[in-house]
Amino acid sequence: MIIKRTSTTICGVLALAIAAPVAATEEGAINWSITPYIWATETTFDLTADSTPIGGGKVSFSDLVDTTDTSFQIHVEGGRSGDKWSAFIDLTFLETSDSFDDPTVPVRIETDSEQWLIDAAIAYWPQGEAGGLNLFGGIRYTSLDDEFEFIDPVSGISLGTLKNDRSFTDLLLGGRYRFDLNERWSLLTRADYAFGDSDGIFQLEALFRYAVGRDRQNGILIGYRYKEAELEDGGIKEEYEYKGPAVGFNFRF
């Protein structure tokens, strides 16, 4: 059932992101921007239950790499040339697994986690793309699925499994601005806030883009992203801070 709900929501946000540029095909061709990227995050988290701290910690990017089984991140945007409207989707999928052994506890814990982080929005460019400024609105979908298996370290027999699956759908509002520094260099900035099912998710981003290619249509991206998220489910409050450098390659056609 959890998988079905997640799939339905993902299909919904994909439809939202694609609807606007596809609707414009009757009047002109669509320009596409596709950016696979890596966000090397350091994650800090705190867990509380009824205002009582029950856990927390920090996960460095190197620790994340050691436990990651599958990961991909991509930003896709489409809009009609010369128009003031575009739509985008930014998608992160992360699957991790790990094992914990504590000599003081006669149980081995194996964990499997999946995260879907999806932004889907429609953007308005008051002066067109050349103006650099755009305002956007849409939805932010966050899905966190964790599974904990408790195993007898001597016999290897499973003693039980605990699952904690939760998802949050928020209204997303934000803005972006592009500073053109010269013919090849530009600075891309973004700030947004999401609220609804969550207690608030805030994000800031600044990326330098270096144009490459015969017509300078593609670009190398490098910069920094910061994100805070406050989530609450079943009486457990989770606070996350994500920060770190981001690198990617932007294809335009």
WODAZI-V657642 format. One line per field, one symbol per residue. burial: 1 if it has 24 or more other C-alpha atoms within 12 Angstrom, else 0. A space follows every 10 residues. Layout:
burial=???
This chain:
burial=0000010011 0111011111 1100000001 1111111111 1111110000 0000000000 0001001000 1111111111 0011111111 1111111000 0000001111 1111111111 1111100010 0111111111 1111111111 1000000000 0000111111 1111111100 0000011111 1111101101 1111111111 1000000111 1111111111 1100001111 1111111111 110
